[in-house]
Amino acid sequence: MKVRVLVSTLLLSLTLLLLATGAAGQSRKVVYLKNKNGTPYTLGNPSTFLSQRALDRRNRYSIALDSTDLPVNPTYIETIRGTGSVTLLGHSKWLNAVFIQTTDAAALATINALPFVQRVEDIAFRTFTAPKPDKFRYEQSIQLPAGRIFSDTIHYGASANQIQLHKGDFLHRLGARGKGLLMAFFDAGFTGYQTNRFFDSARARNQFVASWDFYQKNSNVNEDHPHGLNCFSIAAANLPGTLVGSSPEANYMLLRTEDAASEYVIEEYYWGLGAEYADSAGVDVISSSLGYTTFDNPAQDHNYAQLNGGTTVITRMADLAAKKGILVVSSAGNEGTSSWRYISAPADGDSVLAVGAVNSTGLIAGFSGWGPTSDRRIKPDVVSVGVGTLLSSTNGTVASGNGTSFSAPNIAGLATCLWQLFPEATNYRIIQTLRQSSNRYNTPHDQYGYGLPDLKTAFVLLLKPQAQFSASVQNCSVQLAWSSKDYKGMRYELERKAPGQTSYERLATFPVTEAPFARRSYTYTDEGANGTLHYRLVQVIDTTASGYTAIPLDSVMVTLPVECTPTPPADGTSVQLYPNPVRSELKLKFMDAAPADNLQLILYNSSGQQVRTHRFSKPGGLFVVRLAVADLKKGYYVVKVYSGEKEYVVKEMVKE
C-alpha cells in the first residue's frame, strides 16, 4: 500500500539522516553550530518549515515559536560540505547540528576553525557485522490457541482485559477512540502492517498518513522487523470480536528509528530526527517502545547518573518534543532483573510519560525497570499490562507478548482517547492527570511509579474544571444556569437545600440526549423559594451495569430578599395556585413545614372528568409542582390533591 505522506519534501529534507555504507574506518561526526544567523527562514513565516497542523498545535497551547523551530542554516551546511572530502549525512534543527562522514583530517581542522562551529564530536555508527540475537529479549510473540476469544459488551475480543483494567472502555463508549489525533510510533520496523487484517479498517479510512525509515532512507517500514507491528497493534487493531486496540480510530505515522540487530548511540540520533519529523508533521502523540542503557561498544554505555532527565541525546530530544506540545509516551525498559535494574533513556525525561509493566491483575512484572531517576524523580510514571499482552502477530493472528514495549502503546492509545475529549488540556496536564488517576498516586513505588491509571477517574479530573454554575434572583425566583461537557446517556441532577434542611434534595433531572461529547448549556427557574438557599449540581456520567458514577460539579448559594418571603393565601390554606387564570403552565406552591409522600394531583373539568393526573412527593418547606395545561380547552377546572383517600388540597382555576 502506498501511504499518504503528510510531511512535505522540504520538511523531510530538513530532518533526514542518511545511512553511510562506506568502508569501515571512516569517521562519522556531529558538528554542533553556535547559531542560525543568516538563515533564509524566519519565525514570521513558519509555514515554510512547519505544517499547518504543527502550527495549529502551537497556537492551541500558546507555544511560542523559537530558534529551535528554524531549520539549520543552509549556508553553514554547504560551507561544511565544501571543506574537503566530506559526506553530508543529515542535520538536526533542534540540536542545531550537522552530521558528516569524513577521514579528511584537513577538512576536520577547517571545520573546527569555522566561526559558526561550536564543537565537533564523534558519532558511533554501527559497523556491518553479522546480525546479533534479537535484543527485544522479553518481547517474543506467542500465538494463542485458536478460537480463544473473550466475551465483552464492546466486542474487544482478546484485548478486553487490558482495556478494561484501566476503564478505557468508558472512554470508548463516549465515542473517544482517537479520531482526529495523529500518533507516531517509533520502532525497529512494522513487518506486514500493509496487509495485516487487524488494520483493514485503518487502511480503508486512510488512517496511515506517513512512514519513514531513518536507517534505510526510504518510506518502506513494512519489512524490517515485527516488533513495531506487535506494539502498534495494541493501540491500532480494529477487528471487533477478535482484537480491538486502545485507540483504533486515530491516524498513524510509522517511523523506523531503531536497528534491531545492533545497539549504538546513533540510534538515539535517529530517534531525535524522528521526533523532529513528527513535530513538523503536527503529530499529537509519540509512542516509543525503545530504550537505551548499554551498547555494543561499552565505551558508549550510559550510567545511572546520566538518567537525570537532561544528559542523554534521546532524552533531551524527547523533552524538546514535549516542549513543542507533543505527548511523549515511552516504555520504561525491561532491565528490572538485570545488573542495570533501572529504567532506560528516554523514560527518565521529566516531560516523558514512562510506562512500566504489570500482569493482567495489576501485579508488577519482575523485568519492569525500576526508578527513581538519578535526581530522585518518580519513575516510571504509570504501569499497564505488559505480561501476556494481547497483540497481533505478523501473520494477523492473536498472540501475546511480555515487555514494557507492550504496556507503553496501550497507555499511549488510551491517553490519546482521553485527549480527544479534552483537547484544551496540554500534554503536561494529560500526564499529570494520568498520574493522579492512578491507584498508587499517594504512595508511589520505585517500580510501579504512581500505579495503574483509571481512565474514568482521569476523565472526572478533567471534566470538573469544565463546569460553570451560577445563580441569580429575578422577581423572587432563582435563575440557575450551568454548562459542562456531556454526552448522550448522561444526566444532570439539580439539588437544593432550603432553610431548616440539613441535606440536599433533588429539584429536577436533566437527561442528555445529544452526541458527540461537547459543551452544552442549561437553565432552570426555581420558584416559590425564600431565605438562603444552597444549590448543588451533580453530573451522572455513567449508568452502565458495571457501575454508577455521579460527580458533584459545583455549588452556589443565594439569599432572596425579605419581600420575597411568601405569605399564606387569602383562603388560609398553605397551598397557592398560580397563575389563575392560566394559559400554559399551572403551578402549585406548597408552604407547609411537613413533608408528604405519595401525593396524587387530579385535574377535573367542569363535567367532573379527570383530564390530568400527576403523582409526586414533597419535602417540608417550600415546594412547587408544575402542570402543563396548554392543550386544555378554555373553561373552569378543579384541582384536587389527595394523600391516600384524603383530600389534601382543593383549588379552582380558569383556563383561558
N, C-alpha and C positions, 0 to 999 in steps of 0.2 A: 504494500500500500504506500502510495506517495503522500506523506503528511503535508499539511498546510503549514508553511513557515511564517511565523508571526514577526520575527526579527528581520529587519532589512539587511541587505548585503553590507551596507555601511556599518551597521551595529555589529554584525558578525565579524567584520574585519578588524574592529577595534578590540575584540576580546579573544581572537583566535590564537591558540598556541599550537604550532606545528610540531610533529614528531620528527626529530632528526634521526636519520638511519645511516649516518656515515660510519666510518671505521672507528673501532674502539680507540680511545686515547684522545679523541677530540674533546675540547673543553667547552662546557656549557656554563654560561654566566648570567647573572641577573644584574642589570645596570640600573641602580636607583638614581633618579633625577632630582634636582633641587627644586624645580618649579615647573610651571606650564606657561611661562612667559612667551608672548608672541604667537600663541596658538590662534588659528583662524576660527576656533569655536568660541562662543560666548554664552554666558548664563542667560543673556537676554533672548537667545534664540535656541532654546533647548530641543526643539523638535528635530534638529539636525543630528542629535546623538541619543535621544531618548524617545521611545514610542509614546503615543498619546496615552496608552494605558499606564505606563510608568509615571507620566506627568499627572494623571488623574489620581494615582495613589499618593503622590506627594501633596497634591492640593487637598485631598480628603483629610489628611492627617497633619496639615500645616507643616510639612517638612520642607525647609528651605533648600534650594539648590546650592551647592558649594563646589569648591575646586575639584573635589574627588569625582564629581559627575563629568567634568570635562575630559575628553579623550587626551591621550598623550600627545604632546606637540609633534606634528608630523615632521617638522624641520629637524627636531632633535633625533628622531628615528632615522631619517635619511643621513644625517651627519654621522651617526654611529655606524650605519651601514657602509658609509664611504671611507671609513678609516683604514681599510685594508681587506684582508681575506676574512670577512665576517658574514656569517649567515644569520639573517633575522629569523627568529623563532616565534616571536609574538610580543605583546605588550599589554600591561595592565594599567588601567586608568586609576584604580583605587590605590594601588601601590606606587603609582607614577614611576613605572619601571619598564625596561625593555629587556627581552630575553634574547640572547645571542648564542652562537656557537662559533668558536674560533680557536686556532692554535697559533695564531699570529701574535707573537709577543710584542712586536712594534705597534700593532693595532691596539692591543690592550693598553699599552703605555699611553698611546694617543687618547684613547677613550677616558682613561683615568685623569688625564690632564684637561679634558674639556671643561669649560667653566660652568656648565649646567649639570655636570655629573657629580652626584654626592658620594657614591661609593660603588664598588663592583664586588659581588660575592659569587662563590661557586654555587651551581645547582647540580645536584647529583641525579642525572638521568639514569634510567636503568640501562644496563648492558644487555645484549641479546644472548641469553643462555637458555638452557633447556627449561621449560616451564616448571616451576616449583609446585608442590601439592597445594590444593585449594586452601587459601588462608582463611576462608569462611568456615572455620572448623566446627563451629557449633550449629551450622545452619544448613545441613543437608535436608532435602525434602524427602519425605517418606509417603508413598502412596497409601491412602486409606483403603480398607476393604470396600469392594464395590457395593453401592447401594446404601452407604452409611450417610443418612440424611436425618437431621433433627427437625422436629416439627416446631413451628413458631407462628405467631399471628401475622408477621410481616414477611414471611417466606424467606428468611435469611438462609435457610438450609444449614449447612455445616457451620457457618460463621456466626450463628445466633449467639452463642455464649460470649464470644469476645466483643460483640457489640453491646449486648445487654448487661454485661458485667459493669459497664460504665453508664448504663441507662442511655446509651446512644440512640436506641430505638425511639426514645421520647422525641429527640430532635427530628428524626426521620418522619415521625407521624405528623410533625408540624410542616412537612414539606421541605425541610432542610436536608439536602443530600449533596451539597457542594455546588449547586448550579450557579453559574455566573462567576465563580472564582477559578483562578489559574494556579495549579500546583506543578512544581518542578520536582522531579525525582532524580537524585544523583546516585549513580551506582556503577557497577562494572559491566553492565550490559543488560539487555531485556530480551533474551532469546525467545523468539517465537511469538512476540506480542502481536505481530501483524496478522496472525491467523488464529490466535487463541480464542476459543469460543466464549470465554468469560468477558471478552471485550467487544463482542459483536455489536452491542448497542452503542458503545463509545465510538466505534468506527462509523456506524450508521448516522450518529448525531454529530460527527466531526468534532469530537472532544479531544482528539490528538492535534495539537496546534504546531508543534515543532519537535525536532530531535537533533542532537548533535553529539558526535564522538570526538572529544578533545584529544584523544590518544591517537586515533587513526586518521583524523582530519577529514571526516565525511559525515553525512547525515544518517547513516545506517547504524542503528543500535540493536537491530533485530537478531544478530547472530553472535554477539560477543561472549556473553556469559548469562546463565539463568538466574543469578542472584537477584538482579534488579527486577526481573519479571515476578519472582516469588514475592518480593517486598511490595511491588507496585500493585499486585493483585489483591493484597489485603485491604487496600483502600478503594481500588477501582473495579473489582469484579462485579458483574451485574447479571447474574443468571438466577432469577428467583427460584427458590426451592432447592437450589444446589449450593450456591455460594454468592453472597452479596457483600460488598465491601463497605467500609466506613464512610466513603464519600463517592458514591458511584456516578454522580451526575456532574462532577467538577470537570474542568478542562485540564489537559495534561501536557506537560513538556518533559521529555525523557532525555537525560543528558548522561553520557558516559564520561566520567572523570577519573575512573579507577582502573588500574591494570591488575587483574586478579592473580596473575602469575608472579608478581613481584611486590616488594614494598620499599619504595623510595620516596624521599621528601618531595620529589617533583609532583607526586600525586596531590599534595596539598596545594600546589600552584594550579594544577588542573581544576581542583575544586573551587579555588578562588575565581578563576576565569569563568567557570560555570555560574558562579553567583553573580558576576558582572553581567553575563549574558542574560540570566534570568531577570535581573533587575531592569535591564534595558528593555526587556520584553513586557514588563509590567506584571511579573509573577507575584502572587499573593503569599503562597506558602511553599517553602522548600522542605522536602522530606529527604533526609540523608541517612542512609544506613551504612555509614563508613566511619571509621575512627582510626587514629594513628597514635602509636606509642613507640614501638621499636621497629627497626628497619633491617633490610638485608645487609646493609653496611652499618655495623654497630656505631661507627663514628657519628652517624646521623641521629642516633636514638634520642628521644626526649627523656627527660627525667621528671619525677613527680613535682619538683619545684617549679617546672615550667607550666604546670597546669594551674595557672593563676588567672586565666581569662584574658591575657594580653601578650603572650610570648610567641606561641606557635603561629606560623603563617596562616594555617587554616582557621584557627580560632579568631584571629584578627579579621580575616575576611568574612567569617560568619557574623561577627558583631557589626561589621560595616554593612552587611546585607540587612541586618535588623535595623540599623540606623536609617536605612532607606525605606523602612516601613514593612519589610518582609517578615513573616513569621517563620523562623528557622527552627525546625524540629530535627533532632539528631539522636541516633542510638547512643546509649551510654557506654557500650563496649562490653565484651564478653571475657574480661580478664579477672573476674571475681575469684577464681580458684588458682590463678597463675601467680608467679612471683611478682608480676607487676601489680595486680589486685585492683587498681583504681580504674576510674573512668578513663576514656581516651579523648583526645582532641578531635573535633571542636566542642565536645559536650561540656567542657569547662567554661565556655563562653558565658558571660553574665547575662547576655541577651538571647541565649540559645535555650530552647526547651529540651532538656536531656531526658531520655526515656529509658528506664530500666525494665527488667523482665520479671514477670511472675507467672505462676501456672493458672489454670482455669478457676481456681478457688481463691486466688489472690496471695498465694504463698510465694515468697521470693525464690528466684532461680539462683542456685549456687554460683553459676558463671557470671551473673549480672555484676557489672563493675561497681566498685564502692566509691563513695565520696568520703569526706568533702573535698573541695578543691584545695590546692596548697595554701591559698589565702583564706581558707576556712569557711567558704560559702557552701550552703546545702546543695549537694548534687548526689544522685540525679534529681531532677525536679519532680518527676512523677514516674509511675510504673504502669505497664499494661501487659497483656498476655503475650509472653514470648517463649512459653513452653507448650509444645503441641499446638502452636498457632495454625489455624486452618488457612490454606492458601492454594494457589494454582501451581501445578507442575507445568513444565514446558509443553507437554502434550495436551493440556487442557483438562486434566483430571484433578479432583480434590486431593490435596496432600497436606502433610503437616510438617512443621519445622521448629527448631529451637534457636533462639538468639534474640538479643536486643534489636537486631536488624528487623525483626518481625513485630516487635512491640512498638517501634517508632512510627511506622506508617499507619498503624491502627489509630494511634493518638493524633497523628497529623491529619488524617481524614476526619476524625470527629471534631477536632479543633476547627477545621475548615467549615464544617456544617454549623458549628456554633457561631463562627464569624459571619457566615451568610446571614444569620438572623440579626446580628448586631454589627453592621459594617461601620458604625460610628466609633466603635471601640478600636483602640490602637493594638498593634501586635503585642506590645508590652502588657496592655490590660488583659488581653486574652491569656497570656502566660500566667499572670498573677491570679486571674480568676480560676484557671485550671488548678493551680496550686491550692488556692483557698477552698476549692470544692473537694479536695482530696481527703481521704479518711485519716491521714496522719498529719494534717496541717498543724495542729497544735503541739504535736510531739514528733517532729521529723526524725528520720533514721538515716544512718550513713549509707544504707544500701537501698532502702525503699524511697528515700527522699521524703516528699510530702505524701506519698502513697498513691492510691487508686483514685483518679478523678471521677466524680459523679457529674455527668453532663446535665442532669436535671437541676442539681444544685448550682452548677455554673450558670445555667440559664436564669435561675432565680436571682443570682447575684448581679447579673447584667440587666435583668428586667426591672428590678425595684427602683433603681435610679431614674428609669424612664418615666415613671408615673408622675403625673401632676394632678393635684386635687385641691379644689378651692370652694369656699362657701361665702355667700353674701346674703344680706337681708333686703328684701324688696316687698313692700306692702304687707308687712307682718308674716311673710313666708320666707323660707330659706331656699335660696337658689344654689344648688350644688352642681359643680361641673368637674369633669376629670377627663384625662386622656392617658392612654398607655398603649403598648403594643399587645396585640392579641391575635387569635386565630379561631376559626370556627370550631365549635365544641367547647370552648372556654366560656366562662361567665364571670360577671361581677356581682358581688353581694354588698349592698349598702346597708350599714348598720348605724343605729342611733342609741345614745344613752341620754335620757331626759333627766331633769331634776328629780331627785329622790330614787333614781335607779342605780343599782350597783354594778350592773353588767350591760353589755350592748345587746340590743335586739334588732333583728333583721327588719329593715324597712321595705326593701324591694330587691328583686333579682333581675339582672340584665344579661340574657344569653347573647353570645357572639355567633353570628350566622354567616360571616364572610371569611374568605381566604383571599389572598395569602396572608401570612403573618405580617402585620403592618400596624402603624399607629392609627388609632381611631379615637373619636371624642364622644362624650356622653353628657347628658344633663338630667337633672331631676329636681322637682319642686316639692319641698316638704311644707305642707300647710297644717295649720292647727297646732303649732308648737309654741312654747313660750319659755322664758327663762334662759338659762345657759345650757346649750346643747352640745354634745360631743358626737361627731360622726366619724365612722371608720369605713374605709374602702378595702374590700377583700377581693382578690382575683383568684378564681379557681382555674388552675392551668391544666389539670389532668384528672380525668374521671374514669380511667381505664379500670379493667377488672383487677389489675395488679396493684392499684393504688389510687389514693385521692390526695391531691395536693392543693391547698389553699394558702395564698400568700397575703398577709396584711400589708397592703401597699403604703397607705398613708392615713393620717387622721387630721381632722380640723375641729376647731371649736368656735361657736358663735354665741353671742348673747343678744336676744331680742329685746327691744325697748319695752319699758313698762307698759306703754299704751297698747302693746300687742298682747298683753295678758287677757285671755278671753273671759267674758262674763257669762254666767248661765243664761240660756234663752229665756225669753219673757214668760214662756209657759211653765217655767220652774223645773224642767227636766234637765238632765245632764248631757243631752244629745242635741246638736244643732244640725239642721238640714239646710244646705245652700248649694247653689243659688236657687231661688224659688220666686218666680218661675225659672225653669231650666231649659236649656237648648240641647246641649251635647253631653255634659258630664255632671252627674249628681254626686254630691259629697255629703257624708255624714261624719260630723266631728264629735267623737266621744270625749268627755271631760271628767268622767268619774275616776276615782282612785283605784277601784278594784279591777283586777284582770278578769277576763271571761273567755272560756274556751267553747268551741263547737257552737258558735252562733250561726244562725241562718237568716239572711235577709231575703224577704219576698216582696216583690213589687206587684200590686194588683191594679188593674184598670177599673174604670167606672162600672163595669159589668161584673166585677168580682173575680175576673180571670187572672191567673198568675202569668205575668209577662216577663219576669226576671227572677232568678234565684241566685244567691251567692252565699257560700259558706266561708267563715273566717273565724279567727280567734284574735283577741286583742290584749295588749298589755295594759297595766294600770297607767293612768295618766292620759295625756293627750294622744289620740289616735284617729286617723282619718281613713274612711272607706270610700273608694271611688266606684261609681257605677256608670257605664256607658249607656246613654239613652237617646243618642242622636237619631236612631232609626224608629223610635216610638212615635205613634200618632199624637197629634195635639189633643190635649184634654186633661181631665182630672185623674189623679192616681193616689193610691195609698201605699205608704212604705211601712212594713212591719218587720221587726227583728225579733226572732224567737231564741230563747235559751231553753232548749228541750221543747216541752209543750207550752212553756210560759212565754207570754208576750213580754218582750224586753223593751221595745220601742214601738210607738205608733206615730207616724207623721203623715201629713198630707202634702201633696205637691201638684204643681201645674206644669205641664209640658207645653211649651209654645213653639 
